[in-house]
């Protein structure tokens, strides 16, 4: 996770929160650009489209809280477990320089907050 943004459950997002990344539809079209301040109508529409988490910019106050309270480790472990399941047939020992192994390593680093 980037120090400048965090992923937040839709139910915990308040009006006025700012998107850290473009919100894309299934075809890759931009629905809302990064930097958009979310309105109540936008949040309601996202719930109807089965969007569960959004990347939001940290404010100075939230960055302080993030450093004091670590990311929910259970949710982080769940994401890492999902990655291990997706890449269960790829091991670094069998093909450490394959594109899939590199992608797996990058995603694991990203999910841990190392990237």
Secondary structure, 3 states (H helix, E strand, C coil): CCCCEEEEEHHHCCCCCEECCCEECCCCCEEECCCCECCHHHHHHHHHCCCCEEEEECCHHHHHHHHHCCCCHHHHHHHHHHHHHHCCCCCCCCCCCCHHHHHHHHHHHHHHCCC
